[in-house]
Amino acid sequence: MKLSTERIILRWVHILLSFPIVGYIYEPVADTSYEAFATKFVYIPIVVLSGLWMWKGQVIRQWFRR
């Protein structure tokens, strides 16, 4: 996969999975049961990892090539 394609995919994953986080922040507390669990343990880690990969992916790739 080309690096430009990888960046586009990661960018869209990052943007699309950020929407539930915004909903979690602005949603009333009484309505958050399953959504809170999914947001805390699925969406936030994926968004953080995709952001780190977009930010420091080149360094990580060089580290694994050694």
PDB file of N, CA, C and O in Angstrom:
ATOM      1  N   MET A   1       0.853  -1.171   0.000  1.00  0.00           N
ATOM      2  CA  MET A   1       0.000   0.000   0.000  1.00  0.00           C
ATOM      3  C   MET A   1       0.901   1.236   0.000  1.00  0.00           C
ATOM      4  O   MET A   1       1.884   1.312   0.737  1.00  0.00           O
ATOM      5  N   LYS A   2       0.544   2.181  -0.830  1.00  0.00           N
ATOM      6  CA  LYS A   2       1.330   3.410  -0.885  1.00  0.00           C
ATOM      7  C   LYS A   2       1.093   4.235   0.375  1.00  0.00           C
ATOM      8  O   LYS A   2       0.043   4.134   1.010  1.00  0.00           O
ATOM      9  N   LEU A   3       2.076   5.045   0.723  1.00  0.00           N
ATOM     10  CA  LEU A   3       1.972   5.867   1.930  1.00  0.00           C
ATOM     11  C   LEU A   3       0.843   6.884   1.838  1.00  0.00           C
ATOM     12  O   LEU A   3       0.206   7.195   2.845  1.00  0.00           O
ATOM     13  N   SER A   4       0.589   7.400   0.648  1.00  0.00           N
ATOM     14  CA  SER A   4      -0.502   8.373   0.514  1.00  0.00           C
ATOM     15  C   SER A   4      -1.853   7.713   0.758  1.00  0.00           C
ATOM     16  O   SER A   4      -2.730   8.316   1.377  1.00  0.00           O
ATOM     17  N   THR A   5      -2.033   6.488   0.284  1.00  0.00           N
ATOM     18  CA  THR A   5      -3.280   5.757   0.526  1.00  0.00           C
ATOM     19  C   THR A   5      -3.434   5.436   2.003  1.00  0.00           C
ATOM     20  O   THR A   5      -4.527   5.547   2.558  1.00  0.00           O
ATOM     21  N   GLU A   6      -2.346   5.040   2.635  1.00  0.00           N
ATOM     22  CA  GLU A   6      -2.380   4.744   4.066  1.00  0.00           C
ATOM     23  C   GLU A   6      -2.757   5.981   4.879  1.00  0.00           C
ATOM     24  O   GLU A   6      -3.543   5.892   5.822  1.00  0.00           O
ATOM     25  N   ARG A   7      -2.199   7.130   4.514  1.00  0.00           N
ATOM     26  CA  ARG A   7      -2.533   8.382   5.206  1.00  0.00           C
ATOM     27  C   ARG A   7      -3.999   8.740   5.047  1.00  0.00           C
ATOM     28  O   ARG A   7      -4.641   9.168   6.007  1.00  0.00           O
ATOM     29  N   ILE A   8      -4.537   8.570   3.843  1.00  0.00           N
ATOM     30  CA  ILE A   8      -5.949   8.891   3.604  1.00  0.00           C
ATOM     31  C   ILE A   8      -6.848   7.984   4.429  1.00  0.00           C
ATOM     32  O   ILE A   8      -7.810   8.452   5.038  1.00  0.00           O
ATOM     33  N   ILE A   9      -6.545   6.694   4.454  1.00  0.00           N
ATOM     34  CA  ILE A   9      -7.357   5.745   5.227  1.00  0.00           C
ATOM     35  C   ILE A   9      -7.280   6.064   6.711  1.00  0.00           C
ATOM     36  O   ILE A   9      -8.308   6.110   7.387  1.00  0.00           O
ATOM     37  N   LEU A  10      -6.080   6.284   7.226  1.00  0.00           N
ATOM     38  CA  LEU A  10      -5.931   6.603   8.646  1.00  0.00           C
ATOM     39  C   LEU A  10      -6.622   7.907   9.014  1.00  0.00           C
ATOM     40  O   LEU A  10      -7.218   8.018  10.085  1.00  0.00           O
ATOM     41  N   ARG A  11      -6.542   8.886   8.132  1.00  0.00           N
ATOM     42  CA  ARG A  11      -7.188  10.168   8.399  1.00  0.00           C
ATOM     43  C   ARG A  11      -8.701   9.994   8.510  1.00  0.00           C
ATOM     44  O   ARG A  11      -9.321  10.552   9.416  1.00  0.00           O
ATOM     45  N   TRP A  12      -9.301   9.228   7.598  1.00  0.00           N
ATOM     46  CA  TRP A  12     -10.750   9.031   7.646  1.00  0.00           C
ATOM     47  C   TRP A  12     -11.175   8.167   8.825  1.00  0.00           C
ATOM     48  O   TRP A  12     -12.225   8.417   9.417  1.00  0.00           O
ATOM     49  N   VAL A  13     -10.391   7.164   9.176  1.00  0.00           N
ATOM     50  CA  VAL A  13     -10.692   6.370  10.379  1.00  0.00           C
ATOM     51  C   VAL A  13     -10.653   7.271  11.599  1.00  0.00           C
ATOM     52  O   VAL A  13     -11.526   7.193  12.463  1.00  0.00           O
ATOM     53  N   HIS A  14      -9.655   8.115  11.670  1.00  0.00           N
ATOM     54  CA  HIS A  14      -9.493   9.031  12.795  1.00  0.00           C
ATOM     55  C   HIS A  14     -10.679   9.996  12.892  1.00  0.00           C
ATOM     56  O   HIS A  14     -11.208  10.224  13.980  1.00  0.00           O
ATOM     57  N   ILE A  15     -11.092  10.556  11.766  1.00  0.00           N
ATOM     58  CA  ILE A  15     -12.207  11.508  11.764  1.00  0.00           C
ATOM     59  C   ILE A  15     -13.520  10.815  12.091  1.00  0.00           C
ATOM     60  O   ILE A  15     -14.280  11.303  12.927  1.00  0.00           O
ATOM     61  N   LEU A  16     -13.802   9.688  11.447  1.00  0.00           N
ATOM     62  CA  LEU A  16     -15.094   9.016  11.642  1.00  0.00           C
ATOM     63  C   LEU A  16     -15.254   8.448  13.051  1.00  0.00           C
ATOM     64  O   LEU A  16     -16.354   8.474  13.604  1.00  0.00           O
ATOM     65  N   LEU A  17     -14.183   7.943  13.629  1.00  0.00           N
ATOM     66  CA  LEU A  17     -14.293   7.399  14.978  1.00  0.00           C
ATOM     67  C   LEU A  17     -14.238   8.480  16.050  1.00  0.00           C
ATOM     68  O   LEU A  17     -14.435   8.186  17.229  1.00  0.00           O
ATOM     69  N   SER A  18     -13.978   9.708  15.666  1.00  0.00           N
ATOM     70  CA  SER A  18     -14.035  10.814  16.625  1.00  0.00           C
ATOM     71  C   SER A  18     -15.457  11.291  16.872  1.00  0.00           C
ATOM     72  O   SER A  18     -15.725  11.899  17.908  1.00  0.00           O
ATOM     73  N   PHE A  19     -16.372  11.033  15.950  1.00  0.00           N
ATOM     74  CA  PHE A  19     -17.760  11.458  16.129  1.00  0.00           C
ATOM     75  C   PHE A  19     -18.417  10.847  17.373  1.00  0.00           C
ATOM     76  O   PHE A  19     -19.082  11.578  18.108  1.00  0.00           O
ATOM     77  N   PRO A  20     -18.265   9.539  17.648  1.00  0.00           N
ATOM     78  CA  PRO A  20     -18.856   9.006  18.884  1.00  0.00           C
ATOM     79  C   PRO A  20     -18.265   9.627  20.148  1.00  0.00           C
ATOM     80  O   PRO A  20     -18.950   9.714  21.167  1.00  0.00           O
ATOM     81  N   ILE A  21     -17.019  10.057  20.097  1.00  0.00           N
ATOM     82  CA  ILE A  21     -16.406  10.697  21.262  1.00  0.00           C
ATOM     83  C   ILE A  21     -17.072  12.036  21.530  1.00  0.00           C
ATOM     84  O   ILE A  21     -17.328  12.382  22.683  1.00  0.00           O
ATOM     85  N   VAL A  22     -17.355  12.789  20.479  1.00  0.00           N
ATOM     86  CA  VAL A  22     -18.061  14.062  20.630  1.00  0.00           C
ATOM     87  C   VAL A  22     -19.456  13.814  21.190  1.00  0.00           C
ATOM     88  O   VAL A  22     -19.915  14.554  22.060  1.00  0.00           O
ATOM     89  N   GLY A  23     -20.131  12.782  20.697  1.00  0.00           N
ATOM     90  CA  GLY A  23     -21.450  12.433  21.229  1.00  0.00           C
ATOM     91  C   GLY A  23     -21.390  12.035  22.690  1.00  0.00           C
ATOM     92  O   GLY A  23     -22.291  12.362  23.463  1.00  0.00           O
ATOM     93  N   TYR A  24     -20.342  11.336  23.071  1.00  0.00           N
ATOM     94  CA  TYR A  24     -20.174  10.933  24.465  1.00  0.00           C
ATOM     95  C   TYR A  24     -19.991  12.148  25.368  1.00  0.00           C
ATOM     96  O   TYR A  24     -20.490  12.166  26.494  1.00  0.00           O
ATOM     97  N   ILE A  25     -19.290  13.150  24.889  1.00  0.00           N
ATOM     98  CA  ILE A  25     -19.040  14.344  25.694  1.00  0.00           C
ATOM     99  C   ILE A  25     -20.312  15.159  25.875  1.00  0.00           C
ATOM    100  O   ILE A  25     -20.579  15.646  26.974  1.00  0.00           O
ATOM    101  N   TYR A  26     -21.105  15.317  24.812  1.00  0.00           N
ATOM    102  CA  TYR A  26     -22.259  16.207  24.862  1.00  0.00           C
ATOM    103  C   TYR A  26     -23.582  15.494  25.133  1.00  0.00           C
ATOM    104  O   TYR A  26     -24.623  16.148  25.193  1.00  0.00           O
ATOM    105  N   GLU A  27     -23.568  14.181  25.295  1.00  0.00           N
ATOM    106  CA  GLU A  27     -24.786  13.421  25.546  1.00  0.00           C
ATOM    107  C   GLU A  27     -25.141  13.473  27.028  1.00  0.00           C
ATOM    108  O   GLU A  27     -24.248  13.509  27.875  1.00  0.00           O
ATOM    109  N   PRO A  28     -26.445  13.478  27.353  1.00  0.00           N
ATOM    110  CA  PRO A  28     -26.827  13.429  28.769  1.00  0.00           C
ATOM    111  C   PRO A  28     -26.308  12.151  29.437  1.00  0.00           C
ATOM    112  O   PRO A  28     -26.212  11.102  28.799  1.00  0.00           O
ATOM    113  N   VAL A  29     -25.984  12.250  30.694  1.00  0.00           N
ATOM    114  CA  VAL A  29     -25.372  11.134  31.424  1.00  0.00           C
ATOM    115  C   VAL A  29     -26.313   9.939  31.527  1.00  0.00           C
ATOM    116  O   VAL A  29     -25.846   8.801  31.517  1.00  0.00           O
ATOM    117  N   ALA A  30     -27.604  10.156  31.623  1.00  0.00           N
ATOM    118  CA  ALA A  30     -28.561   9.064  31.787  1.00  0.00           C
ATOM    119  C   ALA A  30     -28.630   8.168  30.553  1.00  0.00           C
ATOM    120  O   ALA A  30     -29.066   7.021  30.656  1.00  0.00           O
ATOM    121  N   ASP A  31     -28.218   8.658  29.406  1.00  0.00           N
ATOM    122  CA  ASP A  31     -28.317   7.884  28.174  1.00  0.00           C
ATOM    123  C   ASP A  31     -27.054   7.102  27.851  1.00  0.00           C
ATOM    124  O   ASP A  31     -26.998   6.446  26.810  1.00  0.00           O
ATOM    125  N   THR A  32     -26.064   7.149  28.685  1.00  0.00           N
ATOM    126  CA  THR A  32     -24.788   6.518  28.358  1.00  0.00           C
ATOM    127  C   THR A  32     -24.594   5.235  29.148  1.00  0.00           C
ATOM    128  O   THR A  32     -24.267   5.275  30.335  1.00  0.00           O
ATOM    129  N   SER A  33     -24.791   4.118  28.505  1.00  0.00           N
ATOM    130  CA  SER A  33     -24.472   2.841  29.133  1.00  0.00           C
ATOM    131  C   SER A  33     -23.562   2.058  28.193  1.00  0.00           C
ATOM    132  O   SER A  33     -22.355   1.964  28.416  1.00  0.00           O
ATOM    133  N   TYR A  34     -24.150   1.500  27.145  1.00  0.00           N
ATOM    134  CA  TYR A  34     -23.361   0.769  26.162  1.00  0.00           C
ATOM    135  C   TYR A  34     -22.459   1.716  25.380  1.00  0.00           C
ATOM    136  O   TYR A  34     -21.315   1.384  25.067  1.00  0.00           O
ATOM    137  N   GLU A  35     -22.982   2.894  25.068  1.00  0.00           N
ATOM    138  CA  GLU A  35     -22.203   3.854  24.291  1.00  0.00           C
ATOM    139  C   GLU A  35     -20.960   4.308  25.049  1.00  0.00           C
ATOM    140  O   GLU A  35     -19.899   4.504  24.457  1.00  0.00           O
ATOM    141  N   ALA A  36     -21.101   4.471  26.358  1.00  0.00           N
ATOM    142  CA  ALA A  36     -19.955   4.892  27.167  1.00  0.00           C
ATOM    143  C   ALA A  36     -18.869   3.819  27.160  1.00  0.00           C
ATOM    144  O   ALA A  36     -17.684   4.130  27.039  1.00  0.00           O
ATOM    145  N   PHE A  37     -19.272   2.569  27.290  1.00  0.00           N
ATOM    146  CA  PHE A  37     -18.309   1.473  27.267  1.00  0.00           C
ATOM    147  C   PHE A  37     -17.592   1.412  25.922  1.00  0.00           C
ATOM    148  O   PHE A  37     -16.368   1.297  25.863  1.00  0.00           O
ATOM    149  N   ALA A  38     -18.373   1.491  24.840  1.00  0.00           N
ATOM    150  CA  ALA A  38     -17.776   1.424  23.505  1.00  0.00           C
ATOM    151  C   ALA A  38     -16.850   2.607  23.254  1.00  0.00           C
ATOM    152  O   ALA A  38     -15.789   2.455  22.648  1.00  0.00           O
ATOM    153  N   THR A  39     -17.250   3.776  23.717  1.00  0.00           N
ATOM    154  CA  THR A  39     -16.419   4.962  23.499  1.00  0.00           C
ATOM    155  C   THR A  39     -15.119   4.872  24.277  1.00  0.00           C
ATOM    156  O   THR A  39     -14.052   5.167  23.739  1.00  0.00           O
ATOM    157  N   LYS A  40     -15.197   4.466  25.535  1.00  0.00           N
ATOM    158  CA  LYS A  40     -13.995   4.418  26.376  1.00  0.00           C
ATOM    159  C   LYS A  40     -13.009   3.343  25.949  1.00  0.00           C
ATOM    160  O   LYS A  40     -11.799   3.567  25.954  1.00  0.00           O
ATOM    161  N   PHE A  41     -13.526   2.171  25.578  1.00  0.00           N
ATOM    162  CA  PHE A  41     -12.632   1.036  25.377  1.00  0.00           C
ATOM    163  C   PHE A  41     -12.439   0.622  23.923  1.00  0.00           C
ATOM    164  O   PHE A  41     -11.647  -0.279  23.645  1.00  0.00           O
ATOM    165  N   VAL A  42     -13.146   1.258  22.990  1.00  0.00           N
ATOM    166  CA  VAL A  42     -12.961   0.935  21.575  1.00  0.00           C
ATOM    167  C   VAL A  42     -12.554   2.170  20.789  1.00  0.00           C
ATOM    168  O   VAL A  42     -11.489   2.191  20.171  1.00  0.00           O
ATOM    169  N   TYR A  43     -13.398   3.205  20.807  1.00  0.00           N
ATOM    170  CA  TYR A  43     -13.178   4.360  19.942  1.00  0.00           C
ATOM    171  C   TYR A  43     -11.972   5.195  20.364  1.00  0.00           C
ATOM    172  O   TYR A  43     -11.149   5.555  19.523  1.00  0.00           O
ATOM    173  N   ILE A  44     -11.856   5.502  21.631  1.00  0.00           N
ATOM    174  CA  ILE A  44     -10.744   6.351  22.082  1.00  0.00           C
ATOM    175  C   ILE A  44      -9.382   5.693  21.830  1.00  0.00           C
ATOM    176  O   ILE A  44      -8.485   6.362  21.317  1.00  0.00           O
ATOM    177  N   PRO A  45      -9.188   4.406  22.170  1.00  0.00           N
ATOM    178  CA  PRO A  45      -7.880   3.806  21.860  1.00  0.00           C
ATOM    179  C   PRO A  45      -7.559   3.777  20.364  1.00  0.00           C
ATOM    180  O   PRO A  45      -6.411   3.992  19.975  1.00  0.00           O
ATOM    181  N   ILE A  46      -8.567   3.513  19.523  1.00  0.00           N
ATOM    182  CA  ILE A  46      -8.316   3.485  18.082  1.00  0.00           C
ATOM    183  C   ILE A  46      -7.966   4.873  17.567  1.00  0.00           C
ATOM    184  O   ILE A  46      -7.068   5.022  16.738  1.00  0.00           O
ATOM    185  N   VAL A  47      -8.673   5.892  18.055  1.00  0.00           N
ATOM    186  CA  VAL A  47      -8.387   7.266  17.625  1.00  0.00           C
ATOM    187  C   VAL A  47      -6.994   7.692  18.092  1.00  0.00           C
ATOM    188  O   VAL A  47      -6.261   8.337  17.342  1.00  0.00           O
ATOM    189  N   VAL A  48      -6.630   7.339  19.308  1.00  0.00           N
ATOM    190  CA  VAL A  48      -5.295   7.694  19.823  1.00  0.00           C
ATOM    191  C   VAL A  48      -4.204   6.987  19.021  1.00  0.00           C
ATOM    192  O   VAL A  48      -3.215   7.610  18.634  1.00  0.00           O
ATOM    193  N   LEU A  49      -4.379   5.692  18.771  1.00  0.00           N
ATOM    194  CA  LEU A  49      -3.366   4.956  18.016  1.00  0.00           C
ATOM    195  C   LEU A  49      -3.254   5.439  16.575  1.00  0.00           C
ATOM    196  O   LEU A  49      -2.151   5.540  16.037  1.00  0.00           O
ATOM    197  N   SER A  50      -4.390   5.738  15.947  1.00  0.00           N
ATOM    198  CA  SER A  50      -4.312   6.240  14.572  1.00  0.00           C
ATOM    199  C   SER A  50      -3.666   7.627  14.537  1.00  0.00           C
ATOM    200  O   SER A  50      -2.927   7.939  13.603  1.00  0.00           O
ATOM    201  N   GLY A  51      -3.937   8.453  15.536  1.00  0.00           N
ATOM    202  CA  GLY A  51      -3.296   9.765  15.602  1.00  0.00           C
ATOM    203  C   GLY A  51      -1.798   9.657  15.814  1.00  0.00           C
ATOM    204  O   GLY A  51      -1.023  10.377  15.184  1.00  0.00           O
ATOM    205  N   LEU A  52      -1.389   8.760  16.700  1.00  0.00           N
ATOM    206  CA  LEU A  52       0.045   8.557  16.915  1.00  0.00           C
ATOM    207  C   LEU A  52       0.724   8.003  15.668  1.00  0.00           C
ATOM    208  O   LEU A  52       1.852   8.375  15.343  1.00  0.00           O
ATOM    209  N   TRP A  53       0.021   7.104  14.971  1.00  0.00           N
ATOM    210  CA  TRP A  53       0.597   6.534  13.756  1.00  0.00           C
ATOM    211  C   TRP A  53       0.755   7.596  12.680  1.00  0.00           C
ATOM    212  O   TRP A  53       1.756   7.607  11.963  1.00  0.00           O
ATOM    213  N   MET A  54      -0.234   8.499  12.558  1.00  0.00           N
ATOM    214  CA  MET A  54      -0.115   9.575  11.575  1.00  0.00           C
ATOM    215  C   MET A  54       1.002  10.547  11.963  1.00  0.00           C
ATOM    216  O   MET A  54       1.683  11.100  11.099  1.00  0.00           O
ATOM    217  N   TRP A  55       1.181  10.746  13.263  1.00  0.00           N
ATOM    218  CA  TRP A  55       2.160  11.711  13.740  1.00  0.00           C
ATOM    219  C   TRP A  55       3.580  11.147  13.692  1.00  0.00           C
ATOM    220  O   TRP A  55       4.490  11.793  13.172  1.00  0.00           O
ATOM    221  N   LYS A  56       3.768   9.937  14.236  1.00  0.00           N
ATOM    222  CA  LYS A  56       5.102   9.357  14.376  1.00  0.00           C
ATOM    223  C   LYS A  56       5.269   8.043  13.618  1.00  0.00           C
ATOM    224  O   LYS A  56       6.129   7.234  13.965  1.00  0.00           O
ATOM    225  N   GLY A  57       4.463   7.827  12.598  1.00  0.00           N
ATOM    226  CA  GLY A  57       4.526   6.572  11.848  1.00  0.00           C
ATOM    227  C   GLY A  57       5.858   6.328  11.179  1.00  0.00           C
ATOM    228  O   GLY A  57       6.335   5.194  11.130  1.00  0.00           O
ATOM    229  N   GLN A  58       6.460   7.380  10.665  1.00  0.00           N
ATOM    230  CA  GLN A  58       7.746   7.234   9.990  1.00  0.00           C
ATOM    231  C   GLN A  58       8.826   6.764  10.963  1.00  0.00           C
ATOM    232  O   GLN A  58       9.655   5.927  10.606  1.00  0.00           O
ATOM    233  N   VAL A  59       8.825   7.280  12.159  1.00  0.00           N
ATOM    234  CA  VAL A  59       9.812   6.873  13.165  1.00  0.00           C
ATOM    235  C   VAL A  59       9.603   5.407  13.548  1.00  0.00           C
ATOM    236  O   VAL A  59      10.569   4.661  13.710  1.00  0.00           O
ATOM    237  N   ILE A  60       8.355   5.003  13.691  1.00  0.00           N
ATOM    238  CA  ILE A  60       8.051   3.615  14.056  1.00  0.00           C
ATOM    239  C   ILE A  60       8.455   2.668  12.928  1.00  0.00           C
ATOM    240  O   ILE A  60       9.000   1.596  13.192  1.00  0.00           O
ATOM    241  N   ARG A  61       8.196   3.049  11.674  1.00  0.00           N
ATOM    242  CA  ARG A  61       8.598   2.219  10.535  1.00  0.00           C
ATOM    243  C   ARG A  61      10.114   2.050  10.492  1.00  0.00           C
ATOM    244  O   ARG A  61      10.607   0.949  10.246  1.00  0.00           O
ATOM    245  N   GLN A  62      10.855   3.131  10.729  1.00  0.00           N
ATOM    246  CA  GLN A  62      12.315   3.044  10.733  1.00  0.00           C
ATOM    247  C   GLN A  62      12.804   2.174  11.880  1.00  0.00           C
ATOM    248  O   GLN A  62      13.790   1.450  11.736  1.00  0.00           O
ATOM    249  N   TRP A  63      12.127   2.238  13.006  1.00  0.00           N
ATOM    250  CA  TRP A  63      12.521   1.447  14.164  1.00  0.00           C
ATOM    251  C   TRP A  63      12.337  -0.046  13.893  1.00  0.00           C
ATOM    252  O   TRP A  63      13.162  -0.855  14.318  1.00  0.00           O
ATOM    253  N   PHE A  64      11.257  -0.420  13.186  1.00  0.00           N
ATOM    254  CA  PHE A  64      11.011  -1.826  12.886  1.00  0.00           C
ATOM    255  C   PHE A  64      11.895  -2.350  11.752  1.00  0.00           C
ATOM    256  O   PHE A  64      12.089  -3.561  11.646  1.00  0.00           O
ATOM    257  N   ARG A  65      12.424  -1.490  10.919  1.00  0.00           N
ATOM    258  CA  ARG A  65      13.285  -1.922   9.815  1.00  0.00           C
ATOM    259  C   ARG A  65      14.658  -2.366  10.294  1.00  0.00           C
ATOM    260  O   ARG A  65      15.338  -3.121   9.599  1.00  0.00           O
ATOM    261  N   ARG A  66      15.068  -1.920  11.442  1.00  0.00           N
ATOM    262  CA  ARG A  66      16.408  -2.254  11.954  1.00  0.00           C
ATOM    263  C   ARG A  66      16.530  -3.692  12.315  1.00  0.00           C
ATOM    264  O   ARG A  66      17.592  -4.129  12.759  1.00  0.00           O
TER     265      ARG A  66
END
